[in-house]
């Protein structure tokens, strides 16, 4: 008999309980002690584990119901958040540089060559350009030469070239008398260099693609760079840039009539 049992027996003997009653109380105490020791090694941890799992489950369920909409549908990760602002990556100087660099490339080739401007507009529209080009009186009576899609700082710009009759030209000069579609073969390129005719280019880009687009009613902005003259303005949600290898006075004379 252990010391605690001795003390317990002495306690109940002092109360004059029957011997069988005292032995029953001691037996119950021993059984309870054995149960506590076993529980400490297994059942107590099992109960703790289930308790923590229950708490975690309730926490997850709480987050689920807090995130769900009233109709029970979980929102998408970006739902309810403001869309990030789209920042235009291009500037007018990028448009001017792209035009200069394209025509400075030896043996450049346009996407299409055609005398009918309508064909060129349709070609550019199929490539994502505007279905209708802004009307520019200066080119209304001119024959078109060709078109090109330029990549301008991750945006696209759409260019159409027109003949400038009777003008001496630079490297982008083209031969007289071209009509209809014409392949850009090596002989054609040599003719272009020798003909002495000049081109007037119209380039359009969506206004939202430019971070420094001119105001809708702001008139034209003028620049001269590396022997080129440029005039830019906004019209119908598009920014138009007219350019040619000439001085500003010559380009002004064509645009202003």
DRENPA-3360 file (N, C-alpha, C; in nm, 2 decimals, always signed):
BEGIN
1 = XXXXXXXX = +0.09/-0.12/+0.00/+0.00/+0.00/+0.00/+0.09/+0.12/+0.00 ~ +0.06/+0.22/-0.09/+0.15/+0.34/-0.10/+0.12/+0.43/+0.01 ~ +0.21/+0.53/+0.03/+0.19/+0.63/+0.14/+0.06/+0.71/+0.12 ~ +0.02/+0.75/+0.00/-0.11/+0.82/-0.01/-0.23/+0.73/+0.03 ~ -0.22/+0.60/-0.01/-0.33/+0.51/+0.03/-0.34/+0.49/+0.18 ~ -0.21/+0.49/+0.25/-0.21/+0.48/+0.39/-0.28/+0.60/+0.46 ~ -0.24/+0.72/+0.41/-0.30/+0.84/+0.47/-0.45/+0.84/+0.44 ~ -0.50/+0.79/+0.33/-0.64/+0.79/+0.30/-0.71/+0.69/+0.39;
9 = XXXXXXXX = -0.65/+0.57/+0.41/-0.71/+0.47/+0.50/-0.72/+0.52/+0.64 ~ -0.61/+0.59/+0.69/-0.62/+0.64/+0.82/-0.73/+0.75/+0.84 ~ -0.75/+0.83/+0.72/-0.85/+0.93/+0.73/-0.99/+0.87/+0.74 ~ -1.02/+0.76/+0.66/-1.15/+0.70/+0.67/-1.17/+0.62/+0.79 ~ -1.05/+0.55/+0.85/-1.06/+0.48/+0.97/-1.11/+0.57/+1.09 ~ -1.05/+0.70/+1.08/-1.09/+0.79/+1.18/-1.24/+0.83/+1.18 ~ -1.31/+0.80/+1.07/-1.45/+0.83/+1.06/-1.53/+0.71/+1.09 ~ -1.47/+0.60/+1.13/-1.53/+0.48/+1.17/-1.62/+0.42/+1.06;
17 = XXXXXXXX = -1.57/+0.42/+0.94/-1.65/+0.36/+0.83/-1.62/+0.21/+0.83 ~ -1.72/+0.13/+0.77/-1.69/-0.01/+0.76/-1.57/-0.04/+0.68 ~ -1.50/-0.16/+0.71/-1.38/-0.19/+0.64/-1.41/-0.21/+0.49 ~ -1.52/-0.27/+0.45/-1.54/-0.29/+0.31/-1.57/-0.16/+0.23 ~ -1.62/-0.07/+0.31/-1.65/+0.07/+0.24/-1.52/+0.14/+0.22 ~ -1.42/+0.13/+0.32/-1.29/+0.19/+0.30/-1.22/+0.13/+0.19 ~ -1.22/-0.01/+0.17/-1.15/-0.07/+0.06/-1.21/-0.04/-0.07 ~ -1.34/-0.02/-0.08/-1.40/+0.02/-0.21/-1.36/+0.16/-0.25;
25 = XXXXXXXX = -1.35/+0.25/-0.15/-1.30/+0.39/-0.18/-1.16/+0.39/-0.23 ~ -1.07/+0.31/-0.17/-0.94/+0.30/-0.21/-0.92/+0.24/-0.35 ~ -1.00/+0.14/-0.38/-1.00/+0.07/-0.51/-1.04/+0.17/-0.62 ~ -1.14/+0.25/-0.59/-1.18/+0.35/-0.69/-1.08/+0.45/-0.71 ~ -1.00/+0.49/-0.61/-0.90/+0.59/-0.62/-0.78/+0.54/-0.71 ~ -0.75/+0.41/-0.69/-0.64/+0.35/-0.77/-0.68/+0.34/-0.92 ~ -0.80/+0.31/-0.94/-0.85/+0.30/-1.08/-0.84/+0.44/-1.15 ~ -0.88/+0.54/-1.08/-0.88/+0.67/-1.13/-0.74/+0.72/-1.16;
33 = XXXXXXXX = -0.65/+0.68/-1.07/-0.51/+0.72/-1.09/-0.45/+0.65/-1.22 ~ -0.48/+0.52/-1.24/-0.44/+0.45/-1.36/-0.49/+0.52/-1.48 ~ -0.62/+0.56/-1.48/-0.68/+0.62/-1.60/-0.61/+0.76/-1.63 ~ -0.58/+0.83/-1.53/-0.51/+0.96/-1.55/-0.38/+0.94/-1.62 ~ -0.30/+0.84/-1.57/-0.17/+0.82/-1.63/-0.18/+0.77/-1.78 ~ -0.27/+0.69/-1.81/-0.29/+0.65/-1.95/-0.34/+0.77/-2.03 ~ -0.42/+0.85/-1.98/-0.47/+0.96/-2.05/-0.36/+1.06/-2.08 ~ -0.27/+1.07/-1.99/-0.16/+1.17/-2.01/-0.07/+1.13/-2.13;
41 = XXXXXXXX = -0.06/+0.99/-2.16/+0.02/+0.95/-2.27/-0.05/+0.95/-2.40 ~ -0.18/+0.95/-2.40/-0.25/+0.93/-2.53/-0.38/+1.01/-2.54 ~ -0.48/+0.98/-2.46/-0.61/+1.04/-2.48/-0.60/+1.19/-2.46 ~ -0.52/+1.24/-2.37/-0.52/+1.38/-2.35/-0.47/+1.46/-2.47 ~ -0.36/+1.40/-2.54/-0.31/+1.46/-2.66/-0.41/+1.45/-2.78 ~ -0.48/+1.33/-2.78/-0.58/+1.32/-2.88/-0.69/+1.42/-2.87 ~ -0.73/+1.44/-2.75/-0.84/+1.54/-2.73/-0.79/+1.68/-2.76 ~ -0.66/+1.71/-2.73/-0.60/+1.84/-2.76/-0.59/+1.86/-2.91;
49 = XXXXXXXX = -0.55/+1.75/-2.98/-0.54/+1.76/-3.13/-0.67/+1.79/-3.19 ~ -0.77/+1.71/-3.15/-0.91/+1.73/-3.21/-0.96/+1.87/-3.17 ~ -0.92/+1.92/-3.06/-0.97/+2.06/-3.02/-0.90/+2.16/-3.11 ~ -0.77/+2.15/-3.14/-0.71/+2.25/-3.22/-0.76/+2.24/-3.37 ~ -0.78/+2.11/-3.41/-0.84/+2.09/-3.55/-0.97/+2.16/-3.56 ~ -1.05/+2.15/-3.45/-1.18/+2.22/-3.45/-1.17/+2.37/-3.46 ~ -1.07/+2.42/-3.38/-1.05/+2.57/-3.39/-1.01/+2.61/-3.53 ~ -0.91/+2.54/-3.59/-0.86/+2.57/-3.72/-0.98/+2.57/-3.82;
57 = XXXXXXXX = -1.06/+2.46/-3.81/-1.17/+2.45/-3.90/-1.27/+2.56/-3.89 ~ -1.30/+2.61/-3.77/-1.39/+2.72/-3.75/-1.32/+2.85/-3.81 ~ -1.19/+2.86/-3.79/-1.13/+2.98/-3.85/-1.13/+2.98/-4.00 ~ -1.11/+2.87/-4.06/-1.12/+2.86/-4.21/-1.26/+2.89/-4.26 ~ -1.36/+2.83/-4.19/-1.50/+2.85/-4.23/-1.53/+3.00/-4.21 ~ -1.48/+3.06/-4.10/-1.51/+3.20/-4.09/-1.46/+3.29/-4.20 ~ -1.33/+3.26/-4.24/-1.27/+3.33/-4.35/-1.35/+3.31/-4.48 ~ -1.40/+3.18/-4.50/-1.47/+3.15/-4.62/-1.60/+3.23/-4.63;
65 = XXXXXXXX = -1.67/+3.24/-4.52/-1.80/+3.31/-4.52/-1.78/+3.46/-4.52 ~ -1.67/+3.51/-4.47/-1.65/+3.65/-4.48/-1.61/+3.69/-4.62 ~ -1.54/+3.61/-4.69/-1.50/+3.64/-4.83/-1.61/+3.62/-4.93 ~ -1.71/+3.53/-4.90/-1.81/+3.50/-4.99/-1.91/+3.62/-5.01 ~ -1.96/+3.63/-5.13/-2.06/+3.73/-5.16/-2.19/+3.69/-5.10 ~ -2.29/+3.77/-5.09/-2.42/+3.73/-5.03/-2.48/+3.61/-5.11 ~ -2.45/+3.60/-5.24/-2.51/+3.49/-5.32/-2.43/+3.37/-5.31 ~ -2.33/+3.37/-5.22/-2.25/+3.25/-5.20/-2.14/+3.22/-5.29;
73 = XXXXXXXX = -2.11/+3.31/-5.38/-2.00/+3.29/-5.48/-1.88/+3.36/-5.43 ~ -1.77/+3.29/-5.43/-1.64/+3.35/-5.38/-1.59/+3.45/-5.49 ~ -1.55/+3.57/-5.45/-1.50/+3.67/-5.55/-1.36/+3.62/-5.60 ~ -1.34/+3.67/-5.72/-1.21/+3.64/-5.78/-1.10/+3.72/-5.71 ~ -0.97/+3.69/-5.72/-0.87/+3.76/-5.65/-0.87/+3.91/-5.67 ~ -0.91/+3.95/-5.79/-0.90/+4.10/-5.82/-1.04/+4.16/-5.80 ~ -1.14/+4.08/-5.78/-1.27/+4.14/-5.77/-1.28/+4.24/-5.65 ~ -1.34/+4.35/-5.67/-1.35/+4.45/-5.57/-1.23/+4.54/-5.56;
81 = XXXXXXXX = -1.13/+4.51/-5.64/-1.01/+4.60/-5.64/-1.01/+4.68/-5.77 ~ -0.96/+4.80/-5.75/-0.95/+4.89/-5.87/-0.85/+4.84/-5.97 ~ -0.89/+4.84/-6.10/-0.79/+4.80/-6.20/-0.67/+4.90/-6.21 ~ -0.55/+4.84/-6.23/-0.44/+4.93/-6.24/-0.45/+5.02/-6.36 ~ -0.41/+5.15/-6.34/-0.42/+5.24/-6.45/-0.32/+5.20/-6.56 ~ -0.37/+5.22/-6.68/-0.28/+5.19/-6.79/-0.20/+5.31/-6.83 ~ -0.07/+5.30/-6.83/+0.02/+5.41/-6.85/+0.07/+5.40/-7.00 ~ +0.04/+5.50/-7.08/+0.09/+5.50/-7.22/+0.24/+5.50/-7.22;
89 = XXXXXXXX = +0.29/+5.41/-7.30/+0.44/+5.39/-7.30/+0.51/+5.48/-7.41 ~ +0.43/+5.53/-7.51/+0.49/+5.60/-7.62/+0.48/+5.75/-7.61 ~ +0.57/+5.82/-7.68/+0.56/+5.97/-7.69/+0.57/+6.01/-7.83 ~ +0.54/+6.13/-7.86/+0.55/+6.18/-8.00/+0.69/+6.17/-8.05 ~ +0.79/+6.19/-7.97/+0.93/+6.18/-8.02/+0.96/+6.03/-8.07 ~ +0.89/+5.93/-8.00/+0.91/+5.79/-8.05/+0.84/+5.77/-8.19 ~ +0.73/+5.84/-8.21/+0.67/+5.83/-8.34/+0.76/+5.89/-8.45 ~ +0.81/+6.01/-8.42/+0.90/+6.07/-8.52/+1.03/+5.99/-8.54;
97 = XXXXXXXX = +1.08/+5.93/-8.44/+1.20/+5.85/-8.45/+1.18/+5.72/-8.53 ~ +1.06/+5.66/-8.51/+1.03/+5.54/-8.58/+1.01/+5.57/-8.73 ~ +0.95/+5.68/-8.77/+0.94/+5.72/-8.91/+1.08/+5.74/-8.97 ~ +1.16/+5.81/-8.90/+1.30/+5.84/-8.96/+1.38/+5.71/-8.97 ~ +1.37/+5.63/-8.87/+1.45/+5.51/-8.88/+1.41/+5.41/-8.99 ~ +1.28/+5.40/-9.00/+1.22/+5.31/-9.11/+1.27/+5.35/-9.24 ~ +1.26/+5.48/-9.28/+1.30/+5.53/-9.41/+1.45/+5.54/-9.43 ~ +1.52/+5.54/-9.32/+1.67/+5.55/-9.33/+1.73/+5.41/-9.35;
105 = XXXXXXXX = +1.65/+5.30/-9.34/+1.69/+5.17/-9.35/+1.72/+5.14/-9.50 ~ +1.84/+5.10/-9.54/+1.86/+5.07/-9.69/+1.77/+4.96/-9.73 ~ +1.71/+4.98/-9.85/+1.62/+4.88/-9.90/+1.50/+4.85/-9.83 ~ +1.45/+4.95/-9.75/+1.32/+4.93/-9.68/+1.21/+4.88/-9.77 ~ +1.12/+4.80/-9.71/+1.01/+4.75/-9.78/+0.88/+4.79/-9.71 ~ +0.78/+4.85/-9.78/+0.65/+4.88/-9.72/+0.57/+4.75/-9.71 ~ +0.47/+4.75/-9.62/+0.38/+4.63/-9.61/+0.30/+4.61/-9.74 ~ +0.26/+4.72/-9.80/+0.19/+4.72/-9.92/+0.21/+4.84/-10.01;
113 = XXXXXXXX = +0.22/+4.83/-10.14/+0.23/+4.94/-10.23/+0.11/+4.94/-10.32 ~ +0.04/+5.06/-10.32/-0.08/+5.07/-10.40/-0.11/+5.22/-10.42 ~ -0.16/+5.25/-10.54/-0.19/+5.39/-10.58/-0.32/+5.43/-10.52 ~ -0.41/+5.34/-10.48/-0.54/+5.38/-10.42/-0.53/+5.38/-10.27 ~ -0.55/+5.50/-10.21/-0.54/+5.51/-10.06/-0.64/+5.42/-9.99 ~ -0.76/+5.40/-10.06/-0.86/+5.31/-9.99/-0.81/+5.17/-9.97 ~ -0.73/+5.12/-10.06/-0.67/+4.99/-10.04/-0.57/+4.99/-9.93 ~ -0.50/+5.09/-9.91/-0.40/+5.10/-9.80/-0.47/+5.11/-9.67;
121 = XXXXXXXX = -0.58/+5.19/-9.66/-0.65/+5.20/-9.54/-0.71/+5.07/-9.50 ~ -0.77/+4.99/-9.60/-0.82/+4.86/-9.57/-0.71/+4.77/-9.52 ~ -0.60/+4.77/-9.58/-0.49/+4.69/-9.53/-0.45/+4.72/-9.39 ~ -0.44/+4.85/-9.35/-0.40/+4.88/-9.22/-0.52/+4.85/-9.12 ~ -0.64/+4.86/-9.16/-0.75/+4.83/-9.07/-0.75/+4.68/-9.04 ~ -0.72/+4.60/-9.14/-0.71/+4.45/-9.11/-0.60/+4.42/-9.01 ~ -0.50/+4.51/-9.00/-0.39/+4.49/-8.91/-0.41/+4.56/-8.77 ~ -0.54/+4.61/-8.75/-0.57/+4.67/-8.63/-0.58/+4.83/-8.63;
129 = XXXXXXXX = -0.56/+4.88/-8.75/-0.56/+5.03/-8.76/-0.70/+5.08/-8.77 ~ -0.72/+5.21/-8.78/-0.85/+5.27/-8.79/-0.92/+5.24/-8.93 ~ -1.05/+5.22/-8.92/-1.12/+5.19/-9.05/-1.13/+5.31/-9.14 ~ -1.12/+5.43/-9.08/-1.12/+5.56/-9.15/-1.01/+5.65/-9.11 ~ -0.92/+5.69/-9.20/-0.81/+5.78/-9.17/-0.87/+5.92/-9.16 ~ -0.81/+6.00/-9.07/-0.85/+6.14/-9.06/-0.82/+6.21/-9.20 ~ -0.92/+6.29/-9.24/-0.91/+6.36/-9.37/-0.81/+6.47/-9.36 ~ -0.71/+6.47/-9.45/-0.61/+6.58/-9.45/-0.62/+6.64/-9.59;
137 = XXXXXXXX = -0.66/+6.76/-9.60/-0.68/+6.83/-9.73/-0.56/+6.83/-9.82 ~ -0.44/+6.83/-9.75/-0.32/+6.84/-9.83/-0.29/+6.71/-9.91 ~ -0.35/+6.60/-9.87/-0.32/+6.48/-9.95/-0.45/+6.43/-10.03 ~ -0.55/+6.51/-10.02/-0.68/+6.47/-10.09/-0.66/+6.45/-10.24 ~ -0.57/+6.52/-10.30/-0.55/+6.51/-10.44/-0.43/+6.43/-10.48 ~ -0.36/+6.38/-10.38/-0.23/+6.31/-10.41/-0.25/+6.16/-10.43 ~ -0.17/+6.10/-10.51/-0.17/+5.96/-10.53/-0.09/+5.89/-10.42 ~ -0.14/+5.78/-10.36/-0.07/+5.71/-10.26/+0.04/+5.62/-10.31;
145 = XXXXXXXX = +0.13/+5.59/-10.23/+0.24/+5.50/-10.27/+0.23/+5.37/-10.19 ~ +0.22/+5.37/-10.06/+0.22/+5.25/-9.98/+0.19/+5.27/-9.83 ~ +0.19/+5.17/-9.76/+0.16/+5.18/-9.61/+0.25/+5.08/-9.53 ~ +0.25/+5.11/-9.40/+0.34/+5.03/-9.31/+0.28/+5.04/-9.17 ~ +0.29/+4.93/-9.10/+0.26/+4.93/-8.95/+0.39/+4.94/-8.88 ~ +0.40/+5.05/-8.80/+0.53/+5.07/-8.72/+0.50/+5.03/-8.57 ~ +0.60/+4.97/-8.51/+0.59/+4.95/-8.36/+0.66/+5.06/-8.29 ~ +0.58/+5.13/-8.21/+0.63/+5.25/-8.14/+0.62/+5.23/-7.99;
153 = XXXXXXXX = +0.73/+5.19/-7.92/+0.73/+5.16/-7.78/+0.61/+5.08/-7.74 ~ +0.59/+4.96/-7.79/+0.49/+4.86/-7.76/+0.35/+4.90/-7.81 ~ +0.34/+5.01/-7.87/+0.21/+5.05/-7.94/+0.23/+5.04/-8.09 ~ +0.12/+5.05/-8.16/+0.13/+5.04/-8.31/+0.09/+5.17/-8.37 ~ +0.16/+5.21/-8.47/+0.13/+5.33/-8.55/+0.11/+5.29/-8.69 ~ +0.02/+5.36/-8.76/-0.02/+5.32/-8.90/+0.02/+5.43/-9.00 ~ +0.10/+5.40/-9.10/+0.15/+5.50/-9.19/+0.11/+5.48/-9.33 ~ +0.08/+5.59/-9.40/+0.05/+5.59/-9.54/+0.14/+5.69/-9.61;
161 = XXXXXXXX = +0.20/+5.66/-9.72/+0.28/+5.75/-9.80/+0.21/+5.80/-9.92 ~ +0.23/+5.93/-9.95/+0.18/+5.99/-10.07/+0.29/+6.05/-10.15 ~ +0.27/+6.05/-10.29/+0.36/+6.12/-10.38/+0.35/+6.27/-10.36 ~ +0.46/+6.34/-10.36/+0.46/+6.49/-10.37/+0.51/+6.52/-10.51 ~ +0.42/+6.56/-10.60/+0.46/+6.58/-10.74/+0.57/+6.69/-10.75 ~ +0.67/+6.67/-10.84/+0.76/+6.77/-10.87/+0.86/+6.81/-10.77 ~ +0.87/+6.73/-10.66/+0.97/+6.76/-10.55/+1.09/+6.68/-10.56 ~ +1.21/+6.74/-10.54/+1.33/+6.66/-10.53/+1.33/+6.59/-10.39;
169 = XXXXXXXX = +1.38/+6.47/-10.39/+1.36/+6.39/-10.27/+1.49/+6.34/-10.21 ~ +1.48/+6.28/-10.09/+1.59/+6.22/-10.03/+1.59/+6.07/-10.05 ~ +1.64/+5.99/-9.95/+1.65/+5.85/-9.97/+1.52/+5.78/-9.98 ~ +1.41/+5.84/-9.94/+1.28/+5.77/-9.95/+1.21/+5.81/-10.08 ~ +1.28/+5.88/-10.17/+1.21/+5.92/-10.30/+1.17/+5.80/-10.38 ~ +1.07/+5.82/-10.46/+1.01/+5.71/-10.54/+1.00/+5.75/-10.69 ~ +0.99/+5.66/-10.78/+0.98/+5.69/-10.92/+0.84/+5.74/-10.96 ~ +0.84/+5.81/-11.07/+0.71/+5.86/-11.12/+0.64/+5.75/-11.20;
177 = XXXXXXXX = +0.50/+5.77/-11.21/+0.42/+5.68/-11.29/+0.39/+5.55/-11.23 ~ +0.40/+5.53/-11.10/+0.37/+5.40/-11.04/+0.21/+5.40/-11.02 ~ +0.15/+5.29/-11.06/+0.01/+5.28/-11.04/-0.02/+5.13/-11.00 ~ -0.12/+5.11/-10.92/-0.16/+4.98/-10.87/-0.06/+4.92/-10.78 ~ -0.08/+4.79/-10.75/+0.02/+4.72/-10.66/+0.15/+4.69/-10.74 ~ +0.26/+4.70/-10.66/+0.39/+4.68/-10.73/+0.48/+4.62/-10.63 ~ +0.55/+4.51/-10.66/+0.64/+4.44/-10.56/+0.76/+4.53/-10.54 ~ +0.82/+4.52/-10.42/+0.94/+4.60/-10.39/+1.06/+4.51/-10.42;
185 = XXXXXXXX = +1.09/+4.49/-10.55/+1.21/+4.41/-10.59/+1.33/+4.50/-10.59 ~ +1.45/+4.44/-10.60/+1.57/+4.53/-10.60/+1.58/+4.63/-10.71 ~ +1.53/+4.60/-10.83/+1.53/+4.71/-10.93/+1.44/+4.82/-10.89 ~ +1.33/+4.79/-10.83/+1.23/+4.90/-10.79/+1.31/+4.99/-10.69 ~ +1.38/+4.93/-10.60/+1.45/+5.01/-10.50/+1.55/+5.10/-10.56 ~ +1.62/+5.05/-10.66/+1.72/+5.14/-10.73/+1.65/+5.25/-10.80 ~ +1.53/+5.23/-10.86/+1.46/+5.33/-10.93/+1.41/+5.44/-10.83 ~ +1.37/+5.39/-10.71/+1.33/+5.48/-10.60/+1.44/+5.58/-10.57;
193 = XXXXXXXX = +1.56/+5.53/-10.56/+1.67/+5.61/-10.52/+1.71/+5.72/-10.63 ~ +1.68/+5.68/-10.75/+1.73/+5.77/-10.86/+1.62/+5.86/-10.92 ~ +1.50/+5.84/-10.88/+1.39/+5.91/-10.94/+1.37/+6.06/-10.90 ~ +1.41/+6.09/-10.78/+1.40/+6.23/-10.74/+1.26/+6.28/-10.69 ~ +1.17/+6.18/-10.67/+1.04/+6.22/-10.62/+1.03/+6.20/-10.47 ~ +0.95/+6.29/-10.41/+0.95/+6.28/-10.26/+0.82/+6.23/-10.21 ~ +0.82/+6.19/-10.08/+0.70/+6.13/-10.02/+0.66/+6.22/-9.90 ~ +0.53/+6.23/-9.89/+0.47/+6.29/-9.77/+0.40/+6.17/-9.69;
201 = XXXXXXXX = +0.44/+6.16/-9.56/+0.39/+6.05/-9.48/+0.28/+6.10/-9.38 ~ +0.18/+6.02/-9.37/+0.08/+6.04/-9.26/+0.08/+5.92/-9.17 ~ +0.11/+5.95/-9.04/+0.12/+5.84/-8.94/+0.01/+5.87/-8.84 ~ -0.07/+5.77/-8.80/-0.17/+5.78/-8.70/-0.15/+5.68/-8.59 ~ -0.18/+5.72/-8.47/-0.16/+5.64/-8.35/-0.28/+5.67/-8.26 ~ -0.33/+5.58/-8.18/-0.44/+5.61/-8.09/-0.39/+5.70/-7.98 ~ -0.48/+5.80/-7.95/-0.44/+5.90/-7.85/-0.40/+5.84/-7.72 ~ -0.47/+5.73/-7.68/-0.44/+5.68/-7.54/-0.31/+5.61/-7.54;
209 = XXXXXXXX = -0.25/+5.58/-7.65/-0.11/+5.52/-7.66/+0.00/+5.62/-7.64 ~ -0.03/+5.75/-7.64/+0.07/+5.85/-7.63/+0.05/+5.92/-7.49 ~ +0.16/+5.94/-7.42/+0.16/+6.01/-7.29/+0.16/+6.16/-7.31 ~ +0.20/+6.21/-7.43/+0.20/+6.35/-7.45/+0.12/+6.39/-7.58 ~ +0.01/+6.33/-7.59/-0.08/+6.36/-7.71/-0.12/+6.50/-7.71 ~ -0.13/+6.57/-7.82/-0.18/+6.71/-7.83/-0.32/+6.71/-7.79 ~ -0.36/+6.83/-7.73/-0.51/+6.84/-7.70/-0.59/+6.84/-7.83 ~ -0.72/+6.80/-7.81/-0.81/+6.79/-7.92/-0.82/+6.92/-8.00;
217 = XXXXXXXX = -0.82/+7.03/-7.93/-0.83/+7.16/-8.00/-0.71/+7.24/-7.98 ~ -0.59/+7.17/-7.97/-0.47/+7.24/-7.94/-0.39/+7.28/-8.07 ~ -0.44/+7.25/-8.19/-0.37/+7.29/-8.31/-0.26/+7.19/-8.33 ~ -0.17/+7.23/-8.42/-0.05/+7.15/-8.46/+0.07/+7.18/-8.38 ~ +0.15/+7.08/-8.35/+0.28/+7.10/-8.30/+0.39/+7.07/-8.41 ~ +0.49/+7.15/-8.41/+0.59/+7.14/-8.52/+0.73/+7.10/-8.47 ~ +0.80/+7.02/-8.54/+0.93/+6.98/-8.51/+1.02/+6.96/-8.63 ~ +1.14/+6.99/-8.63/+1.24/+6.95/-8.73/+1.35/+6.88/-8.67;
225 = XXXXXXXX = +1.38/+6.76/-8.73/+1.48/+6.67/-8.67/+1.56/+6.60/-8.79 ~ +1.69/+6.61/-8.79/+1.77/+6.54/-8.89/+1.72/+6.56/-9.03 ~ +1.69/+6.68/-9.07/+1.65/+6.70/-9.20/+1.50/+6.66/-9.23 ~ +1.43/+6.63/-9.13/+1.29/+6.60/-9.15/+1.20/+6.71/-9.08 ~ +1.08/+6.73/-9.13/+0.99/+6.82/-9.07/+0.86/+6.74/-9.03 ~ +0.81/+6.77/-8.91/+0.70/+6.70/-8.86/+0.59/+6.80/-8.81 ~ +0.47/+6.76/-8.83/+0.35/+6.83/-8.77/+0.26/+6.73/-8.71 ~ +0.22/+6.75/-8.58/+0.13/+6.66/-8.52/+0.01/+6.73/-8.46;
233 = XXXXXXXX = -0.11/+6.66/-8.46/-0.23/+6.71/-8.40/-0.32/+6.59/-8.37 ~ -0.42/+6.62/-8.29/-0.52/+6.52/-8.25/-0.65/+6.54/-8.32 ~ -0.71/+6.43/-8.37/-0.83/+6.44/-8.44/-0.91/+6.31/-8.43 ~ -1.03/+6.31/-8.38/-1.11/+6.19/-8.37/-1.05/+6.08/-8.29 ~ -0.99/+6.11/-8.18/-0.93/+6.01/-8.09/-0.80/+5.95/-8.15 ~ -0.75/+6.01/-8.26/-0.62/+5.96/-8.31/-0.53/+6.08/-8.32 ~ -0.40/+6.06/-8.30/-0.29/+6.16/-8.32/-0.23/+6.14/-8.45 ~ -0.24/+6.24/-8.54/-0.19/+6.24/-8.67/-0.05/+6.31/-8.68;
241 = XXXXXXXX = +0.04/+6.25/-8.74/+0.17/+6.31/-8.76/+0.20/+6.31/-8.91 ~ +0.22/+6.43/-8.97/+0.26/+6.45/-9.11/+0.41/+6.47/-9.11 ~ +0.48/+6.41/-9.20/+0.62/+6.42/-9.21/+0.67/+6.41/-9.35 ~ +0.79/+6.47/-9.37/+0.86/+6.46/-9.50/+1.00/+6.51/-9.48 ~ +1.09/+6.46/-9.57/+1.23/+6.51/-9.57/+1.23/+6.64/-9.64 ~ +1.21/+6.75/-9.56/+1.21/+6.88/-9.61/+1.22/+6.97/-9.49 ~ +1.23/+7.10/-9.51/+1.22/+7.20/-9.40/+1.08/+7.22/-9.36 ~ +1.06/+7.29/-9.25/+0.93/+7.31/-9.19/+0.85/+7.40/-9.29;
249 = XXXXXXXX = +0.91/+7.49/-9.35/+0.83/+7.58/-9.44/+0.77/+7.50/-9.55 ~ +0.84/+7.41/-9.61/+0.78/+7.33/-9.72/+0.66/+7.24/-9.67 ~ +0.68/+7.18/-9.55/+0.57/+7.10/-9.50/+0.45/+7.19/-9.46 ~ +0.47/+7.31/-9.40/+0.36/+7.40/-9.37/+0.29/+7.44/-9.50 ~ +0.37/+7.47/-9.61/+0.31/+7.50/-9.73/+0.21/+7.40/-9.79 ~ +0.25/+7.27/-9.77/+0.16/+7.16/-9.82/+0.04/+7.14/-9.73 ~ +0.06/+7.15/-9.60/-0.06/+7.13/-9.51/-0.15/+7.25/-9.51 ~ -0.10/+7.37/-9.52/-0.18/+7.49/-9.51/-0.24/+7.52/-9.65;
257 = X = -0.19/+7.46/-9.75/-0.24/+7.49/-9.89/-0.21/+7.62/-9.94;
% end
